């Protein structure tokens, strides 16, 4: 991977814990500057102290005014933003039918609308610079959905659709977009502070979504992925001359993508004649 060795200014959402904190740590270790944002910036200060090059900033991603203020704070301190990491988000476990409308709306407010609000706040800066990189944290669930995580995965599918469009819209302006697709990494993601379970439990889903609830508890903090290694890869990616549209991370993600691609290809071959039969005759 060809890289550039210039110092970068990072703007990271959800930086107080999990992958956001790991990426913050790796970027600082690489000598870069980091605007580390969270609802409560005191938690960032508690974790990183007065690390050189660190600017903790309060940010509620569901508030456009909060996003605008955080960007202004970043510019006042560093004068530019080179890498935006849209990491803030949380999970939701439950069958689709078990998930209330209020739970769905709340999840989208953070995982999708929050990402859009922050991106819109940062893009004028990147467009003026005619440079920059946007890293949108998706998931293996953004490429392949799964029982028990259907609504959560739908938010990550949305992130991927938005990112694909941004990738094309921003390329002529010198701005790159990469979708980062982590699998199961050993963070607090499956703990209560990062994932919500639907209140409703329907017996008919015991063998599908119900099993997922139990498995999630058993594998929490035992996941195969190393967050520190992921963070170092992300920092290396930020210096790449030609970052990819998608970067799957973790052997489980690679296996899931290969399995889905094989299934899609198999079904397309089986139903090709039907698929093309709906065109007007030529």
Secondary structure as UniProt FT lines:
FT   STRAND          9..12
FT   TURN            15..16
FT   HELIX           18..29
FT   TURN            30..31
FT   STRAND          33..38
FT   HELIX           41..48
FT   TURN            49..50
FT   TURN            52..53
FT   STRAND          54..58
FT   TURN            61..62
FT   HELIX           64..78
FT   STRAND          83..86
FT   STRAND          91..93
FT   TURN            96..98
FT   HELIX           101..108
FT   HELIX           109..114
FT   HELIX           115..129
FT   STRAND          132..137
FT   HELIX           140..142
FT   TURN            147..148
FT   HELIX           150..171
FT   TURN            172..174
FT   STRAND          175..182
FT   TURN            189..190
FT   TURN            192..194
FT   STRAND          195..197
FT   HELIX           203..205
FT   TURN            206..208
FT   HELIX           209..219
FT   TURN            220..221
FT   HELIX           227..238
FT   STRAND          246..249
FT   HELIX           251..276
FT   TURN            277..278
//
